[in-house]
Amino acid sequence: MQNNLFSIEHISKVFSDGTVAINDVSLELQKNQVYVIIGPSGSGKSTLLRTLNLMEKPTSGHIYKDGQDITAKSYPIEKHRERVGMVFQNFNLFPHMTVLENINSAQMHVLNRDYKNATEVSLGLLEQVGLLEKKNHYPNQLSGGQKQRIAIARALSMHPEVMLFDEPTSALDPEMIGEVLSVMKNLVHSGMTMIVVTHEMGFAKAFADEIIVMDQGKVIEQGTPEVIFNQPKEQRTAAFLKSVLNPL
Ligand SMILES: Nc1ncnc2c1ncn2[C@@H]1O[C@H](COP(=O)(O)OP(=O)(O)OP(=O)(O)O)[C@@H](O)[C@H]1O
């Protein structure tokens, strides 16, 4: 199918201690769509996300991107990662580099852009995330929300085809969550696929084209926010949503 980005076919991930993190998952992910993966703690959401940039290699099954088997031994992982941006819960900025250097780094070392071109791209992205005035600061001079906005800018500097977000707001104080979600909101349908693991149900409801619900290593159902929130097929989905939406 022309709009297919990833075809995930029967993947499982068993860690060396025997934990089955993903248990026979198959999914089709389309270009320029927003997917939000939800589910209880330990259900395999992060592991599934990490298989898409091969930070975790499935123990069995295959993942195809644009028809090519990215799980094949011969597949060029580094080239793949250039096209797949990742934003982590804990930002992963380089502490010894300024904000500008953080965003320039991969552009210069991986894409071979010269300093002038990289800086031009970085300054544009800093403006986009509203942090131009912080360009000469170091990460430890920033709030958590600012660090995450810089991490998003850094991932965007590679002009990725797909952005993976692994609980991007869960390490933040509540008052900083909105500024990060607002940057993410502006990326929705901007030409890239977004795959987001989050407990922010407001984001899922407002911006997901499709919600993927996981439990115990399996995708138990998937559908539009309307269906998942209002008429979930699975009792486990209803119970999970109740626990996060009405915890008391
Ligand atoms: N490197 C690892 N070695 C062994 N087990 C692991 C490893 N990474 C994750 N797991 C286990 O795999 C299962 C799935 O973990 P994963 O982090 O994917 O779940 P999750 O749904 O993202 O959870 P959370 O919402 O708490 O982040 C869990 O039981 C976890 O303990």
The ligand as a Tripos MOL2 file, in Angstrom:
@<TRIPOS>MOLECULE
LIG
   31    33     1     0     0
SMALL
NO_CHARGES

@<TRIPOS>ATOM
      1 N1         16.0130   -4.5540   29.1310 N.pl3     1 LIG1
      2 C1         15.0460   -5.2800   29.7040 C.ar      1 LIG1
      3 N2         15.3210   -6.4870   30.2620 N.ar      1 LIG1
      4 C2         14.3410   -7.2360   30.8290 C.ar      1 LIG1
      5 N3         13.0370   -6.8660   30.8640 N.ar      1 LIG1
      6 C3         12.7290   -5.6740   30.3330 C.ar      1 LIG1
      7 C4         13.6950   -4.8230   29.7250 C.ar      1 LIG1
      8 N4         13.0720   -3.6970   29.2690 N.ar      1 LIG1
      9 C5         11.7710   -3.8530   29.5930 C.ar      1 LIG1
     10 N5         11.5570   -5.0360   30.2200 N.ar      1 LIG1
     11 C6         10.2820   -5.5770   30.6890 C.3       1 LIG1
     12 O1          9.4400   -5.7240   29.5630 O.3       1 LIG1
     13 C7          8.0840   -5.4280   29.9060 C.3       1 LIG1
     14 C8          7.5870   -4.3030   29.0120 C.3       1 LIG1
     15 O2          8.2920   -3.1130   29.3480 O.3       1 LIG1
     16 P1          8.0070   -1.7190   28.6410 P.3       1 LIG1
     17 O3          8.9450   -0.7190   29.2260 O.co2     1 LIG1
     18 O4          8.0090   -1.9050   27.1820 O.co2     1 LIG1
     19 O5          6.5250   -1.4240   29.1240 O.3       1 LIG1
     20 P2          5.7030   -0.0660   29.1070 P.3       1 LIG1
     21 O6          4.3150   -0.4430   28.7280 O.co2     1 LIG1
     22 O7          6.4090    0.9180   28.2750 O.co2     1 LIG1
     23 O8          5.7370    0.3580   30.6420 O.3       1 LIG1
     24 P3          5.7310    1.8320   31.3470 P.3       1 LIG1
     25 O9          4.4120    2.4790   31.0150 O.co2     1 LIG1
     26 O10         5.8490    1.5020   32.8070 O.co2     1 LIG1
     27 O11         6.9260    2.5590   30.8120 O.co2     1 LIG1
     28 C9          8.0930   -5.0920   31.3860 C.3       1 LIG1
     29 O12         7.7860   -6.2650   32.1010 O.3       1 LIG1
     30 C10         9.5230   -4.6690   31.6440 C.3       1 LIG1
     31 O13         9.8800   -4.9150   32.9820 O.3       1 LIG1
@<TRIPOS>BOND
     1     1     2 1
     2     2     3 ar
     3     2     7 ar
     4     3     4 ar
     5     4     5 ar
     6     5     6 ar
     7     6     7 ar
     8     6    10 ar
     9     7     8 ar
    10     8     9 ar
    11     9    10 ar
    12    10    11 1
    13    11    12 1
    14    11    30 1
    15    12    13 1
    16    13    14 1
    17    13    28 1
    18    14    15 1
    19    15    16 1
    20    16    17 2
    21    16    18 1
    22    16    19 1
    23    19    20 1
    24    20    21 2
    25    20    22 1
    26    20    23 1
    27    23    24 1
    28    24    25 2
    29    24    26 1
    30    24    27 1
    31    28    29 1
    32    28    30 1
    33    30    31 1
@<TRIPOS>SUBSTRUCTURE
     1 LIG1         1 GROUP 0 **** ****
